[in-house]
Amino acid sequence: MAATTTQPMGSLPSGLGICTTAPDIFYLPELISGGLVWILVASTHVAPPNPLAWVMFVSVFCFVVTFLWLIVFAAGAHKSCSGWAAADFAYHGLAAFFYLSAGVDLAFITFLQEVKSTNLVEFRIYQTDIAAVVFAFLATLLYFLHAILSAIRWKHF
């Protein structure tokens, strides 16, 4: 009879366990969608720099912190102190709020720059901005789901 190793909802995983637990399985999709927002916004012409600077800050900040968070969990450094479940919930909730605000800013700027001409270059930039908006809202959804599942894990911790 084969033994199965399942982690209870209240425990924090480490090593490859982060690839199999409910909230932590979102790390890679969060990194991919956030990285795509970063790349897509950086590759377009920055017409109003201030709102797009906020989008760039959010995408770079969340990408770096999520990557560091992934490394901490994979290395098992979170086992040495308590409070990681609460910190996991707090960070992912904050990241979801940041990405929601950045996605709304990006969608508004993209809406204002709607292309009405037949210029192919402007149309490509507009399509890139639309893709960035889609990935910003996808990142918002992923961070929100991660925050909800982290809150459930924190409650059971």
N, C-alpha and C positions, 0 to 999 in steps of 0.2 A: 504494500500500500504506500503510495507516494505521499510525502508530507508536503503540505502547502504552507507557505509562509505569507500570511497576510498581516499587514500592519493595522492596528486599530486606528480609528479616525483621530484620536487624540494625540498620537505620537508624531513627531517630526521625522521625516525620512532623511537619509544621508546616502551618499554614493549614488549608485544607479537606481536606488529606490525612488529618487525624485522623478524618474521617467515613468513610474507606474502608479503614483498616488494621485488622487483626484485634484487637489488644487495645484500641485506642483507640475502637473503635466502641461500646464499652460505656459511655462517659462519659454520654451522654444517658439511657439506661435507668437507670444508677446514680443520676443526679440526680432522675429522676422517681420511682423507687421510694423513695429516701431522703426526698425531699420529701413524699411521701404518708405515710410513717411519721411524720414530724415533724407534719404537719397532723392526722392521725388521732389521735395521742396527745395533742396539744395541745387537741383539741376534746372530749375526754372528761373526766369527773370523775376527779381524781387522788385515789384512795382511799389506797393506800400510797405516799407521795410519794418515798421513797428509791429503790426500783427504777425507778420511772417517770422519776425525774430522770436516772438513768443512760441510759435509753433516749432521753430528750430530748437529753442531752449528745452521745451517739453520733450521732444523726440530724442535729443541727445542725452538729456538728464535721465530720462526713464530707460533708455537703452543701456547706459553705463551702469546705473544702479541695479537694474534687473540682471545684468550680466554678473555684477559683483555678488548680488543676492544668490544667484544660481551657483556661483563658485563656493560661497560660504556653505550652502546646503549640500553641495556635492562633496565638499571636503570634510563635512561633519563638524565644522567649527562651532555650530550652534548648539552642540551637545554640552558644552562647558558652562552655559549659563541659561537661566530661565528667562522668560519674557519674549522669546523668539516668535511664538505663535501670535502674540499681540502685535509685535512689530511687523510681522508678515501681513496681518490684516490691515494695519495702519498704512503701511507703504502702498499696498495695492489699492486701497481705497483712495489715497491721495493721488496715485498715478491715474486711476480712472477719472477722477475729477479734473486733473490737469489735461488729460487727453480729450475729455469732453469739451473743455473750454477751448483747447487748441483746434479741435475739429470744427467747432462752431465758427471760430474766427476764420479758419481756412475756407470753410464753405461760404461764408459771407463774402470774403475777398474774391473767391472764384465766381460767385454769382455776379458780383459787380463787374468782373472782367469778361463777361460773356462775349464771345466772338461773333460779330455780325457780318464780318467781311469774309471773303473767300481766300484770304491769305493763309497758305498752308503752314507757315511757321507759327503764326498766332494760334491756329487751330491745334497744332501739336502741343504747344505750351498749355493751352486750355485743357486738352485731354490729360496731360500730365498732372495738372492741378486737380482735376476730377478724380484721378486715380489716388492722389495723395489724400483727398477728402475721404474716399472710401476706406483706405487703409487706416486713417486716423480714427474713424468710427469703429472699424473692426478692432483696433487696439483698445479703444474705450470699452467695447464689449468684453474682450478677453480679460482686461484688468478688472472689470466689474465682476465677472464670474469668478475670477481668482479671489477677489476680496470677499465675496459671499461665501465661497467654500472655505476660505481661511478663517472667517468669522465662525463658521460652524465647527471647524477644527479647534479653534481657540476656546469655544464654549465647552467642548468635550475634553479639553486638555487638563 
